Amino acid sequence: MFASSSVWKALGLTVIFLIGALFIELIVGIGTALLLDRLMPGNTFVRTLLLWPAILPPIAVALVFKFLLQGDIGLISFYLSKVGINQAWLTQPTSAMGVIIAIDAWQYTPFVILLALAALTAVSDDIREAAALDGAGPLKQARYIVIPVIAPAIVAIALLRFIDAIQVFPTIYVLTRG
């Protein structure tokens, strides 16, 4: 099995997908959670809205995006063609990989945001207040105080998403037939 070049190609594509999807989801998710925690602390309505993409069935999401990205009749493809971007999104390997990563990020970044928001409840207001009194701005507080406190949660979030992202086969099959 390991002598076959197709196995190594599939493994390489899996690694590219995992790195791309996890990088986007973790960076955007944790960054958004830090902003939401600062701007709208404890807002349950926003948290409820964030949960919607993550609970949708992956096959249903893939079907919707497949129709949106179809070359001649897809809504996204139609409007992109109006500005001069004509692309067969799901038939070319590089663009298909980008689409699959983007769909996965769209669906699961809100889940990362929710988990990061839950982790941010562990950061004491006293620590933040002390840092602010010492002259640390919001970025320094996030970098030197908040992220180190929630680092174990970030590792757990990354592992959960890694395990879940490996199971992306239905989305890939619906979008590209493999």
CORRARA-V100364 format. One record per residue. N is the residue number from 0. RES is the residue in one letter. SS is DSSP state (A for helix, B for strand, O for the rest). PSI is psi in radians with two decimals (* if undefined). NEAR is the number of other ideal C-beta (glycine too) atoms within 10 Angstrom. Layout:
BEGIN
n->N res->RES ss->SS psi->PSI near->NEAR
n->N res->RES ss->SS psi->PSI near->NEAR
END
This chain:
BEGIN
n->0 res->M ss->O psi->-0.76 near->5
n->1 res->F ss->O psi->-0.13 near->6
n->2 res->A ss->O psi->-0.26 near->6
n->3 res->S ss->O psi->2.30 near->9
n->4 res->S ss->A psi->-0.48 near->7
n->5 res->S ss->A psi->-0.54 near->8
n->6 res->V ss->A psi->-0.78 near->11
n->7 res->W ss->A psi->-0.62 near->11
n->8 res->K ss->A psi->-0.77 near->10
n->9 res->A ss->A psi->-0.70 near->12
n->10 res->L ss->A psi->-0.72 near->11
n->11 res->G ss->A psi->-0.75 near->10
n->12 res->L ss->A psi->-0.63 near->14
n->13 res->T ss->A psi->-0.75 near->14
n->14 res->V ss->A psi->-0.74 near->10
n->15 res->I ss->A psi->-0.80 near->12
n->16 res->F ss->A psi->-0.84 near->18
n->17 res->L ss->A psi->-0.79 near->17
n->18 res->I ss->A psi->-0.80 near->12
n->19 res->G ss->A psi->-0.87 near->18
n->20 res->A ss->A psi->-0.82 near->24
n->21 res->L ss->A psi->-0.68 near->20
n->22 res->F ss->A psi->-0.88 near->12
n->23 res->I ss->A psi->-0.84 near->18
n->24 res->E ss->A psi->-0.75 near->25
n->25 res->L ss->A psi->-0.78 near->18
n->26 res->I ss->A psi->-0.90 near->13
n->27 res->V ss->A psi->-0.74 near->15
n->28 res->G ss->A psi->-0.83 near->25
n->29 res->I ss->A psi->-0.68 near->26
n->30 res->G ss->A psi->-0.78 near->13
n->31 res->T ss->A psi->-0.68 near->17
n->32 res->A ss->A psi->-0.70 near->23
n->33 res->L ss->A psi->-0.72 near->21
n->34 res->L ss->A psi->-0.80 near->13
n->35 res->L ss->A psi->-0.65 near->19
n->36 res->D ss->A psi->-0.59 near->20
n->37 res->R ss->A psi->-0.71 near->14
n->38 res->L ss->A psi->-0.65 near->9
n->39 res->M ss->O psi->1.18 near->13
n->40 res->P ss->O psi->2.31 near->11
n->41 res->G ss->O psi->0.25 near->9
n->42 res->N ss->O psi->1.79 near->13
n->43 res->T ss->A psi->-0.45 near->8
n->44 res->F ss->A psi->-0.81 near->8
n->45 res->V ss->A psi->-0.71 near->14
n->46 res->R ss->A psi->-0.63 near->16
n->47 res->T ss->A psi->-0.75 near->10
n->48 res->L ss->A psi->-0.63 near->11
n->49 res->L ss->A psi->-0.43 near->20
n->50 res->L ss->A psi->-0.40 near->12
n->51 res->W ss->A psi->-0.90 near->10
n->52 res->P ss->A psi->-0.59 near->14
n->53 res->A ss->A psi->-0.43 near->15
n->54 res->I ss->A psi->-0.12 near->9
n->55 res->L ss->O psi->2.48 near->11
n->56 res->P ss->O psi->2.33 near->10
n->57 res->P ss->A psi->-0.60 near->19
n->58 res->I ss->A psi->-0.70 near->12
n->59 res->A ss->A psi->-0.74 near->10
n->60 res->V ss->A psi->-0.76 near->19
n->61 res->A ss->A psi->-0.72 near->23
n->62 res->L ss->A psi->-0.73 near->14
n->63 res->V ss->A psi->-0.83 near->12
n->64 res->F ss->A psi->-0.54 near->23
n->65 res->K ss->A psi->-0.76 near->18
n->66 res->F ss->A psi->-0.62 near->12
n->67 res->L ss->A psi->-0.52 near->14
n->68 res->L ss->A psi->0.02 near->21
n->69 res->Q ss->O psi->2.46 near->16
n->70 res->G ss->O psi->-0.94 near->14
n->71 res->D ss->O psi->-0.60 near->8
n->72 res->I ss->O psi->-0.07 near->9
n->73 res->G ss->O psi->2.43 near->18
n->74 res->L ss->A psi->-0.81 near->11
n->75 res->I ss->A psi->-0.80 near->16
n->76 res->S ss->A psi->-0.66 near->20
n->77 res->F ss->A psi->-0.88 near->13
n->78 res->Y ss->A psi->-0.58 near->10
n->79 res->L ss->A psi->-0.59 near->15
n->80 res->S ss->A psi->-0.46 near->14
n->81 res->K ss->A psi->-0.45 near->8
n->82 res->V ss->O psi->0.21 near->7
n->83 res->G ss->O psi->0.17 near->6
n->84 res->I ss->O psi->1.77 near->11
n->85 res->N ss->O psi->1.96 near->9
n->86 res->Q ss->O psi->2.38 near->15
n->87 res->A ss->O psi->1.53 near->13
n->88 res->W ss->O psi->-0.67 near->23
n->89 res->L ss->O psi->0.02 near->19
n->90 res->T ss->O psi->-0.22 near->10
n->91 res->Q ss->O psi->2.34 near->13
n->92 res->P ss->A psi->-0.77 near->9
n->93 res->T ss->A psi->-0.73 near->7
n->94 res->S ss->A psi->-0.58 near->14
n->95 res->A ss->A psi->-0.70 near->17
n->96 res->M ss->A psi->-0.73 near->16
n->97 res->G ss->A psi->-0.71 near->13
n->98 res->V ss->A psi->-0.76 near->22
n->99 res->I ss->A psi->-0.73 near->22
n->100 res->I ss->A psi->-0.77 near->22
n->101 res->A ss->A psi->-0.71 near->15
n->102 res->I ss->A psi->-0.76 near->22
n->103 res->D ss->A psi->-0.75 near->26
n->104 res->A ss->A psi->-0.72 near->20
n->105 res->W ss->A psi->-0.71 near->14
n->106 res->Q ss->A psi->-0.63 near->22
n->107 res->Y ss->A psi->-0.14 near->23
n->108 res->T ss->A psi->-0.69 near->23
n->109 res->P ss->A psi->-0.57 near->21
n->110 res->F ss->A psi->-0.73 near->20
n->111 res->V ss->A psi->-0.70 near->27
n->112 res->I ss->A psi->-0.80 near->27
n->113 res->L ss->A psi->-0.76 near->20
n->114 res->L ss->A psi->-0.67 near->20
n->115 res->A ss->A psi->-0.68 near->22
n->116 res->L ss->A psi->-0.68 near->23
n->117 res->A ss->A psi->-0.70 near->14
n->118 res->A ss->A psi->-0.58 near->21
n->119 res->L ss->A psi->-0.28 near->19
n->120 res->T ss->O psi->-0.29 near->11
n->121 res->A ss->O psi->-0.25 near->11
n->122 res->V ss->O psi->2.06 near->18
n->123 res->S ss->O psi->2.47 near->11
n->124 res->D ss->A psi->-0.51 near->8
n->125 res->D ss->A psi->-0.70 near->8
n->126 res->I ss->A psi->-0.76 near->13
n->127 res->R ss->A psi->-0.71 near->17
n->128 res->E ss->A psi->-0.72 near->11
n->129 res->A ss->A psi->-0.71 near->13
n->130 res->A ss->A psi->-0.69 near->18
n->131 res->A ss->A psi->-0.69 near->13
n->132 res->L ss->A psi->-0.53 near->8
n->133 res->D ss->O psi->-0.02 near->9
n->134 res->G ss->O psi->0.14 near->7
n->135 res->A ss->O psi->2.21 near->16
n->136 res->G ss->O psi->-3.13 near->9
n->137 res->P ss->A psi->-0.68 near->14
n->138 res->L ss->A psi->-0.73 near->9
n->139 res->K ss->A psi->-0.65 near->14
n->140 res->Q ss->A psi->-0.78 near->21
n->141 res->A ss->A psi->-0.78 near->20
n->142 res->R ss->A psi->-0.78 near->11
n->143 res->Y ss->A psi->-0.28 near->12
n->144 res->I ss->A psi->-1.01 near->17
n->145 res->V ss->A psi->-0.91 near->24
n->146 res->I ss->A psi->-0.73 near->14
n->147 res->P ss->A psi->-0.58 near->11
n->148 res->V ss->A psi->-0.69 near->15
n->149 res->I ss->A psi->0.17 near->23
n->150 res->A ss->A psi->-0.76 near->11
n->151 res->P ss->A psi->-0.63 near->11
n->152 res->A ss->A psi->-0.64 near->16
n->153 res->I ss->A psi->-0.71 near->18
n->154 res->V ss->A psi->-0.75 near->10
n->155 res->A ss->A psi->-0.72 near->13
n->156 res->I ss->A psi->-0.77 near->25
n->157 res->A ss->A psi->-0.73 near->15
n->158 res->L ss->A psi->-0.72 near->10
n->159 res->L ss->A psi->-0.79 near->14
n->160 res->R ss->A psi->-0.61 near->22
n->161 res->F ss->A psi->-0.83 near->12
n->162 res->I ss->A psi->-0.74 near->9
n->163 res->D ss->A psi->-0.63 near->15
n->164 res->A ss->A psi->-0.48 near->19
n->165 res->I ss->O psi->-0.44 near->11
n->166 res->Q ss->O psi->0.69 near->9
n->167 res->V ss->O psi->0.04 near->20
n->168 res->F ss->A psi->-0.80 near->10
n->169 res->P ss->A psi->-0.72 near->13
n->170 res->T ss->A psi->-0.79 near->21
n->171 res->I ss->A psi->-0.75 near->20
n->172 res->Y ss->A psi->-0.73 near->12
n->173 res->V ss->A psi->-0.71 near->16
n->174 res->L ss->A psi->-0.75 near->20
n->175 res->T ss->A psi->-0.03 near->18
n->176 res->R ss->O psi->0.54 near->7
n->177 res->G ss->O psi->* near->7
END
